[in-house]
Amino acid sequence: MVTSTARRPSKGRRAPVAGVVVVAGLIVLALSIAVTVTIGPAELSVVDVYAVIFDRLGLADSSVTAIREGIVWELRLPRTLLAAVCGAGLAVCGVIMQSLLRNPLADPFVLGISSGASTGAVMIAVLGIGGGAVSLSGGAFLGALVSFALVLLLATGAGGGTSRVVLAGVAGTQLFSALTSFIVISSADAERTRGVLFWLLGSLSGATWTDVALCGAVCAAGIVVCLVKASSLDAFTFGSSTAATLGIAVGRTRLLFLMVTALITAVLVSAAGAIGFVGLVLPHAARFLVGPRHSRLVPVTAVVGAVFMVWVDAVARTVFAPQEVPVGVVTALIGVPAFALILFRTRSTP
């Protein structure tokens, strides 16, 4: 009894701790964006970055030269903001999948969406399907939707349980990965293969304000859904049977979360390629900070993911400058050791 009573206050203090973490994280995110935008061949300062932003927002006049203003507003800022959005969205999708599947090693790509997007992108870039009317991002988005539809069809036909979703995702991933490899090997020349491979490993180099607006809107909507349905995610953590006894419509709610995850992942992959390990590792870091309650976990995970990806992108474009490294390579180099640690910590879990 004494042990139980002693533990309750620490759990009760999680909520204010989560609020502090979110506020501090947003401040760190704003500073990280300003600092990373200055990193590159052109000499810029944090003051220049904020001056350009305030000028564009009509809040103050900027004395920054037109060239530097173009570098900030047209090149670096949209790329950095897209990195933040991708980090937040993929990390939140990881939270959803780990809750639904009750598996600490689940991530948003378990639905096969990344493989489908890769196939769609390769069909546009290598085979020229669409005759130029469909962009590479558009092809990736359509491929992601087709992949998710196939996985959903297989999972529903097999009974619709969480284990069936995983098995259907594995099947979809293998199918579309094989199709992608076949198309590249049989149809692409060396130059096209290099370009496609760079995109498949994750690239933010072509980021535009349209990408930022679309991805940001979709991710924001998905996060709102997660916050509104946070109690349902909490219930799914204990299993579908427990969720059903709490009055949750398990089938409809699971489908809603799967569709949210699929839409966010499809949009992000179509804009930036496949960026792995973000949705796998970062939810565990956030869970360590604020615990498993999703009303706290979701916003903290989003902020942590955004800060993480902003700095990953900065490393990817500067560590081997002028040669750029795909961001997916950097996240893998960081994520694999973290993944091994997670496996080690969960080795006794049945």
Secondary structure, DSSP 8 states (H G I E B T S, - for coil): -HHHHHHHHHHHTHHHHHHHHHHHHHHHHHHHHHHHHH-SSS---HHHHHHHHHHHTTSS---S-HHHHHIIIIIIHHHHHHHHHHHHHHHHHHHHHHHHHT-TT--GGGGSHHHHHHHHHHHHHTT-TTTTSS-HHHHHHHHHHHHHHHHHHHHHHTT--HHHHHHHHHHHHHHHHHHHHHHHHHH--HHHHHHHHHHHT---TT--HHHHHHHHHHHHHHHHHHHHTHHHHHHHHT-HHHHHHTT--HHHHHHHHHHHHHHHHHHHHHHH----SHHHHHHHHHHHHH-S-HHHHHHHHHHHHHHHHHHHHHHHHHTTTTS---HHHHHHHHHHHHHHHHHHHTTT--
